[in-house]
Amino acid sequence: MKLRIFNPEHDIALQANDIHFTAPHAGRKLRGDLDFLPALWADEGDFVLVGDVERAQRSLRCYSKYLHHRVRFVDSSMLRSLDFTGIAPWGWDLALWGELGRLGVAEARMPSHSQLAAIRDLSNRGWAAEHLLPALQTDGTVGQAFIAHTLAEVKDLFRRFGSLVVKAPWSSSGRGVRYVLPDSWDDRLEGWVRNVLQRQLTVEVEPLYNKVKDFALEFFSDESGVRFAGYSLFHTTHGAYTGNVLATREAKEAMLSRYLPIEVVQSTATRICQVLSESLRDAYRGPLGVDMMVVAGQGKLLLHPCVELNLRRTMGHVGLSLSPTEREPWRLMRVLFQNGRYHFRVTDIHENVLDRDVY
């Protein structure tokens, strides 16, 4: 039996790297409103840590048809008395380690500081840019990324490419990303780059590609290596997640094949398993995802095989736990903010309404 935890502020906590980190209000709100979510993918008998047990039970009743196992909701006052075999959070970071320690969880039940440091290093956008993206380049793919240590390096790349995407090493939901278009360099942007370099030492810089579609591949890492789990067809608005299409693997492959030969995507998944099985061998166990995109260029559509590596559970993994069978309608999974609260919604849809605005 595992202790499951939804800590969606994880990406920001990685940036802070502070055992006493307090998430911004929006992060605390998201966690508080949706802390019941791990019940949707938990195993039989698992515990799910929540702020209010009765509220979590009420929330979960709306999703009873998606539940496959019985779980037990627990709050922080119960942790010292629980007998669990492991801890499975949304993502591991120093802030969560400190939080659980203050609640009485023994250090032996949690990753060591060296393991936490390795997870943080591998979660740095620069690691994937230097170690994963180059290994995935083949016919039918496109994508470059550079690690800049100074403002002068960023400006040189701007002169070289004309349009850029500049990313902080650690950030969440597009907050640490800036798009630099021709004639758009100004004092405000320069100040942002200087600030990130001062706080995080580097920035990742990419040419701005003509994106057609976002999607991701989801994986699991365990003692035997990294294995492919499925596809995530998602939508974003201004870099922030807004929803996932839930369908069978075959249906998702059919949707992707509208843009790319599915063999290119499948071979990329195989290569990711090979590369990450070696890189994550002693560093990380758990779910992870690789964000990708379809790019228009060279008179055809190409695959950008690694926009970002997420060394944590993703909404794509949540979607996989709710995938319909062949006999069930497709679904749309969304996270909405309405009336001062975050809401998790899953609605049935039909193939003929899946136009470009949905996926």
VMD Tcl script that draws the C-alpha trace (Angstrom):
set ca {
  {0.00 0.00 0.00}
  {1.34 3.38 -1.00}
  {0.74 6.90 0.23}
  {-0.42 8.97 -2.77}
  {-0.03 12.77 -2.83}
  {-1.15 15.42 -5.30}
  {1.39 18.26 -5.10}
  {0.91 20.21 -8.37}
  {3.21 23.00 -7.12}
  {6.09 20.59 -7.71}
  {7.64 22.42 -10.68}
  {7.79 25.71 -8.76}
  {9.21 23.89 -5.74}
  {12.01 22.50 -7.90}
  {12.94 26.06 -8.83}
  {12.93 27.23 -5.21}
  {14.81 24.14 -3.94}
  {13.95 25.14 -0.38}
  {12.92 22.75 2.37}
  {10.68 25.49 3.80}
  {9.18 26.54 0.45}
  {5.59 27.82 0.51}
  {3.75 27.57 -2.79}
  {1.98 30.63 -4.25}
  {-1.71 30.97 -3.52}
  {-2.79 29.48 -6.87}
  {-0.66 26.38 -6.29}
  {-2.03 25.88 -2.78}
  {-5.55 26.38 -4.10}
  {-5.12 23.84 -6.89}
  {-3.73 21.29 -4.45}
  {-6.48 21.88 -1.91}
  {-9.34 21.69 -4.40}
  {-8.10 18.61 -6.28}
  {-6.15 16.67 -3.65}
  {-8.51 13.70 -4.10}
  {-7.31 13.05 -7.68}
  {-4.77 10.27 -6.88}
  {-7.73 8.04 -6.04}
  {-8.34 7.81 -9.79}
  {-5.03 6.00 -10.43}
  {-4.26 4.51 -7.03}
  {-3.95 0.77 -6.41}
  {-6.17 -1.28 -4.13}
  {-5.81 -0.23 -0.50}
  {-3.64 2.84 -1.13}
  {-3.83 5.93 1.06}
  {-4.45 9.38 -0.43}
  {-3.29 12.39 1.58}
  {-5.88 15.20 1.58}
  {-6.62 18.32 3.56}
  {-10.22 17.38 4.41}
  {-11.27 13.73 4.32}
  {-15.03 14.36 4.15}
  {-14.67 16.90 1.34}
  {-12.45 14.51 -0.63}
  {-15.02 11.74 -0.25}
  {-17.77 14.04 -1.52}
  {-15.65 15.11 -4.49}
  {-14.83 11.54 -5.44}
  {-18.49 10.48 -5.62}
  {-18.76 12.36 -8.92}
  {-16.18 10.00 -10.45}
  {-17.34 6.68 -9.02}
  {-17.69 5.11 -12.48}
  {-13.97 5.68 -13.12}
  {-12.79 4.04 -9.90}
  {-11.16 0.63 -10.18}
  {-9.85 0.21 -6.63}
  {-10.80 1.14 -3.11}
  {-8.63 3.75 -1.40}
  {-8.57 5.45 1.96}
  {-8.37 9.23 2.33}
  {-6.17 10.39 5.21}
  {-5.16 13.77 6.55}
  {-1.86 14.92 8.02}
  {-2.86 14.01 11.59}
  {-3.06 10.33 10.60}
  {0.35 9.97 8.95}
  {2.30 8.85 12.01}
  {0.03 5.83 12.50}
  {-0.16 4.65 8.88}
  {1.58 1.53 7.63}
  {2.45 2.14 3.97}
  {5.13 0.58 1.78}
  {6.06 3.64 -0.26}
  {5.23 7.23 -1.14}
  {4.02 8.21 -4.62}
  {3.60 11.97 -5.01}
  {2.88 13.95 -8.16}
  {6.58 14.79 -8.07}
  {9.46 14.57 -5.59}
  {11.14 17.79 -4.47}
  {12.87 19.16 -1.40}
  {9.78 21.07 -0.24}
  {7.63 17.92 -0.14}
  {10.46 16.06 1.64}
  {10.48 18.76 4.30}
  {6.70 18.86 4.59}
  {6.41 15.12 5.14}
  {9.31 15.13 7.59}
  {7.58 17.78 9.69}
  {4.45 15.61 9.68}
  {6.37 12.68 11.13}
  {7.31 10.62 8.08}
  {10.68 8.97 8.63}
  {13.55 9.95 6.33}
  {14.11 6.28 5.50}
  {10.74 6.24 3.72}
  {11.71 9.10 1.42}
  {14.38 9.72 -1.23}
  {17.81 10.75 0.00}
  {19.05 14.29 -0.55}
  {21.35 13.02 -3.29}
  {18.36 11.41 -5.06}
  {16.37 14.64 -4.76}
  {19.30 16.56 -6.21}
  {19.51 14.12 -9.13}
  {15.78 14.50 -9.84}
  {16.14 18.28 -9.82}
  {19.16 18.20 -12.13}
  {17.40 15.89 -14.59}
  {14.30 18.12 -14.46}
  {16.35 21.13 -15.54}
  {15.21 21.96 -19.08}
  {18.83 22.16 -20.08}
  {19.41 18.48 -19.32}
  {16.85 17.31 -21.88}
  {18.13 19.89 -24.38}
  {21.68 18.56 -24.12}
  {21.14 14.84 -23.52}
  {17.73 13.76 -24.82}
  {16.82 15.96 -27.79}
  {20.04 15.28 -29.76}
  {19.61 11.54 -29.31}
  {16.15 11.66 -30.89}
  {17.08 13.42 -34.12}
  {16.42 11.38 -37.25}
  {14.64 11.67 -40.59}
  {11.29 13.37 -40.11}
  {12.30 15.30 -37.00}
  {13.41 18.83 -36.25}
  {14.57 20.69 -33.17}
  {17.48 22.60 -31.69}
  {18.10 23.92 -28.21}
  {20.96 25.88 -26.66}
  {22.06 26.56 -23.10}
  {23.00 30.20 -22.56}
  {24.98 31.36 -19.54}
  {25.09 35.08 -20.35}
  {22.85 37.77 -21.80}
  {25.31 38.19 -24.65}
  {24.83 34.55 -25.68}
  {21.06 35.02 -25.77}
  {21.41 38.14 -27.91}
  {23.74 36.31 -30.30}
  {21.15 33.57 -30.76}
  {18.46 36.21 -31.32}
  {20.53 37.76 -34.11}
  {21.13 34.30 -35.56}
  {17.53 33.04 -35.60}
  {15.41 36.20 -35.48}
  {12.68 34.58 -33.32}
  {13.30 32.63 -30.13}
  {11.72 30.85 -27.20}
  {13.66 31.55 -23.99}
  {12.97 29.27 -21.02}
  {13.97 29.30 -17.39}
  {15.55 25.99 -16.30}
  {12.70 25.35 -13.85}
  {9.19 26.79 -14.03}
  {5.58 25.70 -14.46}
  {2.62 26.23 -16.81}
  {4.50 28.47 -19.22}
  {5.34 31.05 -16.54}
  {9.07 30.74 -17.15}
  {8.83 31.01 -20.93}
  {9.22 34.08 -23.13}
  {8.63 34.32 -26.88}
  {10.99 36.72 -28.63}
  {9.79 37.93 -32.04}
  {11.60 40.21 -34.49}
  {11.78 43.78 -33.13}
  {10.35 42.65 -29.77}
  {13.54 42.78 -27.71}
  {13.11 45.50 -25.07}
  {14.28 46.48 -21.60}
  {11.55 44.44 -19.91}
  {12.55 41.24 -21.69}
  {16.21 41.91 -21.07}
  {15.48 42.41 -17.39}
  {13.63 39.09 -17.25}
  {16.56 37.25 -18.85}
  {19.03 38.90 -16.48}
  {16.87 37.93 -13.50}
  {16.61 34.28 -14.56}
  {20.36 34.10 -15.20}
  {21.05 35.59 -11.79}
  {18.71 33.20 -9.98}
  {19.03 30.01 -12.03}
  {22.45 30.53 -13.74}
  {21.33 29.55 -17.28}
  {18.45 29.81 -19.72}
  {17.43 27.42 -22.46}
  {17.08 29.05 -25.88}
  {15.29 27.53 -28.87}
  {14.39 28.77 -32.34}
  {10.68 29.59 -32.55}
  {9.11 26.83 -34.62}
  {5.81 26.97 -36.51}
  {3.84 24.72 -34.17}
  {0.83 22.85 -35.56}
  {-0.07 20.54 -32.66}
  {1.00 19.72 -29.11}
  {1.11 16.18 -27.78}
  {3.18 14.04 -25.43}
  {4.38 10.51 -24.86}
  {4.01 9.09 -21.36}
  {6.36 6.58 -19.70}
  {7.08 4.73 -16.46}
  {10.51 4.19 -14.97}
  {11.16 1.24 -12.66}
  {13.96 -1.14 -11.74}
  {13.78 -2.81 -15.16}
  {14.07 0.46 -17.12}
  {11.76 2.91 -18.85}
  {8.68 1.65 -20.70}
  {6.16 3.40 -22.91}
  {2.73 3.95 -21.32}
  {0.71 5.80 -23.96}
  {-0.10 9.01 -25.79}
  {-1.30 12.31 -24.39}
  {-3.27 14.51 -26.77}
  {-3.65 17.78 -24.93}
  {-4.46 21.42 -25.48}
  {-2.86 24.52 -23.99}
  {-3.77 28.20 -23.84}
  {-0.87 30.65 -23.48}
  {1.31 27.75 -22.38}
  {-1.06 26.58 -19.63}
  {-2.75 23.19 -19.69}
  {-6.48 23.23 -20.48}
  {-7.51 19.68 -21.39}
  {-6.88 16.17 -22.70}
  {-8.66 14.00 -25.25}
  {-9.33 10.55 -23.75}
  {-9.54 7.76 -26.28}
  {-8.09 4.33 -26.98}
  {-4.45 4.04 -28.02}
  {-5.55 3.08 -31.54}
  {-7.77 6.14 -31.83}
  {-4.97 8.42 -30.65}
  {-2.60 6.91 -33.18}
  {-5.17 7.54 -35.88}
  {-5.43 11.19 -34.83}
  {-1.65 11.63 -34.78}
  {-1.31 9.96 -38.17}
  {-3.22 12.87 -39.69}
  {-0.04 14.86 -39.17}
  {2.88 12.41 -39.06}
  {3.70 8.84 -40.03}
  {2.89 7.01 -36.81}
  {6.05 4.95 -37.27}
  {8.13 8.09 -36.63}
  {6.37 8.61 -33.30}
  {6.64 4.94 -32.33}
  {10.35 4.76 -33.11}
  {10.88 7.94 -31.07}
  {9.13 6.30 -28.12}
  {11.44 3.31 -28.40}
  {14.52 5.52 -28.51}
  {13.36 7.50 -25.47}
  {13.03 4.25 -23.53}
  {16.58 3.31 -24.49}
  {18.13 6.67 -23.58}
  {16.24 7.24 -20.34}
  {16.60 3.67 -19.10}
  {20.32 4.36 -18.83}
  {20.09 7.95 -17.58}
  {17.44 7.31 -14.91}
  {18.75 3.95 -13.74}
  {19.76 5.06 -10.24}
  {18.00 8.42 -10.15}
  {14.26 8.13 -10.67}
  {11.41 5.65 -10.35}
  {7.89 6.63 -11.35}
  {5.83 8.24 -14.09}
  {7.28 10.75 -16.55}
  {6.35 12.40 -19.82}
  {8.03 13.94 -22.85}
  {6.22 16.87 -24.49}
  {6.45 17.05 -28.28}
  {4.92 18.98 -31.12}
  {4.13 18.76 -34.80}
  {5.99 21.50 -36.68}
  {5.41 22.92 -40.14}
  {8.71 23.36 -41.97}
  {10.60 22.53 -45.12}
  {7.28 22.25 -46.97}
  {6.03 19.40 -44.76}
  {5.10 18.46 -41.21}
  {7.90 17.33 -38.91}
  {8.18 15.97 -35.37}
  {9.88 17.96 -32.64}
  {10.66 14.97 -30.40}
  {11.49 16.71 -27.12}
  {10.08 20.09 -26.19}
  {10.27 19.22 -22.50}
  {10.93 16.32 -20.14}
  {8.59 16.12 -17.12}
  {10.09 13.87 -14.48}
  {6.82 13.51 -12.56}
  {3.25 12.40 -13.08}
  {1.49 14.44 -15.75}
  {-2.09 15.16 -16.73}
  {-1.40 12.81 -19.61}
  {-0.90 10.00 -17.10}
  {-4.16 10.98 -15.41}
  {-5.84 10.74 -18.80}
  {-4.42 7.26 -19.38}
  {-5.99 6.07 -16.13}
  {-9.39 7.25 -17.46}
  {-9.09 5.98 -21.04}
  {-12.36 4.58 -22.44}
  {-12.70 1.15 -23.97}
  {-13.49 0.62 -27.64}
  {-17.20 0.37 -26.77}
  {-17.30 3.62 -24.78}
  {-17.45 7.17 -26.17}
  {-14.35 9.30 -26.19}
  {-13.96 11.75 -23.34}
  {-12.63 15.22 -22.70}
  {-10.76 15.82 -19.45}
  {-10.35 19.39 -18.23}
  {-9.28 21.41 -15.21}
  {-11.43 24.53 -14.87}
  {-11.40 27.49 -12.49}
  {-14.95 28.60 -11.75}
  {-16.59 30.38 -8.82}
  {-13.32 30.63 -6.95}
  {-12.50 26.91 -7.13}
  {-10.64 24.49 -9.37}
  {-12.82 21.76 -10.85}
  {-11.87 18.49 -12.51}
  {-14.25 17.57 -15.32}
  {-14.57 14.48 -17.52}
  {-17.27 14.58 -20.20}
  {-18.24 12.14 -22.94}
  {-17.74 13.35 -26.49}
  {-18.08 11.85 -29.94}
  {-15.53 11.60 -32.71}
  {-17.40 13.95 -35.05}
  {-17.09 16.87 -32.62}
  {-13.31 16.51 -32.25}
  {-12.40 19.42 -34.49}
  {-9.23 21.51 -34.42}
  {-10.46 23.53 -31.46}
  {-10.55 20.40 -29.27}
  {-7.47 18.66 -30.52}
}
mol new
graphics top color blue
foreach p $ca { graphics top sphere $p radius 0.5 }
foreach p [lrange $ca 0 end-1] q [lrange $ca 1 end] { graphics top cylinder $p $q radius 0.2 }
display resetview
